[in-house]
Amino acid sequence: MTSEGTNADAGTARAAVVRRLREGMARSVLSFPLTSFRDDGSLDPDGYRAYVAERLAAAPGALFPACGTGEFFSLDEDEYRQVVTIAVEESGGRVPVVAGTGYGWAQALRFARVAEEAGADALLVMPHYLTAAPQEGLVAQVERIAAGTRLPLVAYQRGQVSYTAESVRRLARVPGVIGLKDGHGDLDRLQRMVLAVPEDFLFFNGAATAEVQARAYAAVGVPAYSSAVHAFAPEIANAFLAALHAGDLGTVDKLLRDFYVPLVELRDRVPGYAVSLVKAAARLRGCPVGPVRAPLTDPSAADLAALKTLLATGLDLVGAAL
């Protein structure tokens, strides 16, 4: 096959992934499943399979295994392979599967190759490790990853990775780069990004507890979001989105006031609670996810009690039970 034919095939495949992601993002929240570990810290594939099946039954728009909520940073390559493979198998093509990758570009490509072999549809490029970098380097990092994988990429800005509108314009011209997940919440900058790229470039709200800022993001043209709450209480996450789509601001505000904002306040007590509180809440629901791995720590007894009370309140608001 000629290079032109190969490029055309790659472009067609990318367009299909973009279309499926756009459809999923318009319909539901994006699900970032937790990774199941046993009490001794080893991977629990059977528990993870059961847990992913439960997430899929709650009808997310897409599945993002082995990302931040899934403790990508603590997985070795064999564990990563198992996690992505199980997610792909359980999905069975029902929703796109976007696997996490990251660290430096060379390491990111090793994980990318594993994700390709496992059958993932796309990759979320997690922020690189440790060092701050100029815009030229941030763009080059994504370019190197895009050049080394056939999977389309969603760039992720969070922590030390923060793009300018011009950098996002450049990324949108890179073959294989299809979107941006924003974890900063700088809506002025995000608005400039949205206006700088073609309409088919995907954006979604990846702020911690994204529902709190969902209306603000939608106002600048980014209505889609990832939901950490879907990882443990899809009833709440889906009810919030339904109210938001229906313009039922009374329900939106009640859920924000009585559940989401208190959850954020509890989350902010301890570094790492953005993952470990979510995992603890999933365990309270009987999900087989196990503990977090170091350097994260599980919640204290007092915070766990507060979480249980808050979770019961949130579920009661949407007519569900703990």
Secondary structure in CASP SS format (residue, H / E / C, confidence):
PFRMAT SS
TARGET T0000
AUTHOR 0000-0000-0000
METHOD secondary structure of the structure
MODEL  1
M C 1.00
T C 1.00
S H 1.00
E H 1.00
G H 1.00
T H 1.00
N H 1.00
A H 1.00
D H 1.00
A H 1.00
G H 1.00
T H 1.00
A H 1.00
R H 1.00
A H 1.00
A H 1.00
V H 1.00
V H 1.00
R H 1.00
R H 1.00
L H 1.00
R H 1.00
E H 1.00
G H 1.00
M H 1.00
A H 1.00
R H 1.00
S C 1.00
V C 1.00
L E 1.00
S E 1.00
F C 1.00
P C 1.00
L C 1.00
T C 1.00
S C 1.00
F E 1.00
R C 1.00
D C 1.00
D C 1.00
G C 1.00
S C 1.00
L E 1.00
D C 1.00
P H 1.00
D H 1.00
G H 1.00
Y H 1.00
R H 1.00
A H 1.00
Y H 1.00
V H 1.00
A H 1.00
E H 1.00
R H 1.00
L H 1.00
A H 1.00
A C 1.00
A C 1.00
P C 1.00
G C 1.00
A E 1.00
L E 1.00
F C 1.00
P C 1.00
A C 1.00
C C 1.00
G C 1.00
T C 1.00
G C 1.00
E C 1.00
F H 1.00
F H 1.00
S H 1.00
L C 1.00
D C 1.00
E H 1.00
D H 1.00
E H 1.00
Y H 1.00
R H 1.00
Q H 1.00
V H 1.00
V H 1.00
T H 1.00
I H 1.00
A H 1.00
V H 1.00
E H 1.00
E H 1.00
S H 1.00
G C 1.00
G C 1.00
R C 1.00
V C 1.00
P C 1.00
V E 1.00
V E 1.00
A E 1.00
G E 1.00
T E 1.00
G C 1.00
Y C 1.00
G C 1.00
W H 1.00
A H 1.00
Q H 1.00
A H 1.00
L H 1.00
R H 1.00
F H 1.00
A H 1.00
R H 1.00
V H 1.00
A H 1.00
E H 1.00
E H 1.00
A H 1.00
G C 1.00
A C 1.00
D C 1.00
A E 1.00
L E 1.00
L E 1.00
V E 1.00
M C 1.00
P C 1.00
H C 1.00
Y C 1.00
L C 1.00
T C 1.00
A C 1.00
A C 1.00
P C 1.00
Q H 1.00
E H 1.00
G H 1.00
L H 1.00
V H 1.00
A H 1.00
Q H 1.00
V H 1.00
E H 1.00
R H 1.00
I H 1.00
A H 1.00
A H 1.00
G C 1.00
T C 1.00
R C 1.00
L C 1.00
P C 1.00
L E 1.00
V E 1.00
A E 1.00
Y E 1.00
Q E 1.00
R C 1.00
G C 1.00
Q C 1.00
V C 1.00
S C 1.00
Y C 1.00
T C 1.00
A H 1.00
E H 1.00
S H 1.00
V H 1.00
R H 1.00
R H 1.00
L H 1.00
A H 1.00
R C 1.00
V C 1.00
P C 1.00
G C 1.00
V E 1.00
I E 1.00
G E 1.00
L E 1.00
K E 1.00
D E 1.00
G C 1.00
H C 1.00
G C 1.00
D C 1.00
L H 1.00
D H 1.00
R H 1.00
L H 1.00
Q H 1.00
R H 1.00
M H 1.00
V H 1.00
L H 1.00
A H 1.00
V C 1.00
P C 1.00
E C 1.00
D C 1.00
F C 1.00
L E 1.00
F E 1.00
F E 1.00
N E 1.00
G C 1.00
A C 1.00
A C 1.00
T C 1.00
A H 1.00
E H 1.00
V H 1.00
Q H 1.00
A H 1.00
R H 1.00
A H 1.00
Y H 1.00
A H 1.00
A H 1.00
V C 1.00
G C 1.00
V C 1.00
P C 1.00
A C 1.00
Y E 1.00
S E 1.00
S C 1.00
A C 1.00
V H 1.00
H H 1.00
A H 1.00
F C 1.00
A C 1.00
P H 1.00
E H 1.00
I H 1.00
A H 1.00
N H 1.00
A H 1.00
F H 1.00
L H 1.00
A H 1.00
A H 1.00
L H 1.00
H H 1.00
A H 1.00
G C 1.00
D C 1.00
L H 1.00
G H 1.00
T H 1.00
V H 1.00
D H 1.00
K H 1.00
L H 1.00
L H 1.00
R H 1.00
D H 1.00
F H 1.00
Y H 1.00
V H 1.00
P H 1.00
L H 1.00
V H 1.00
E H 1.00
L H 1.00
R H 1.00
D C 1.00
R C 1.00
V C 1.00
P C 1.00
G C 1.00
Y H 1.00
A H 1.00
V H 1.00
S H 1.00
L H 1.00
V H 1.00
K H 1.00
A H 1.00
A H 1.00
A H 1.00
R H 1.00
L H 1.00
R C 1.00
G C 1.00
C C 1.00
P C 1.00
V C 1.00
G C 1.00
P C 1.00
V C 1.00
R C 1.00
A C 1.00
P C 1.00
L C 1.00
T C 1.00
D C 1.00
P C 1.00
S C 1.00
A H 1.00
A H 1.00
D H 1.00
L H 1.00
A H 1.00
A H 1.00
L H 1.00
K H 1.00
T H 1.00
L H 1.00
L H 1.00
A H 1.00
T H 1.00
G H 1.00
L H 1.00
D H 1.00
L H 1.00
V C 1.00
G C 1.00
A C 1.00
A C 1.00
L C 1.00
END
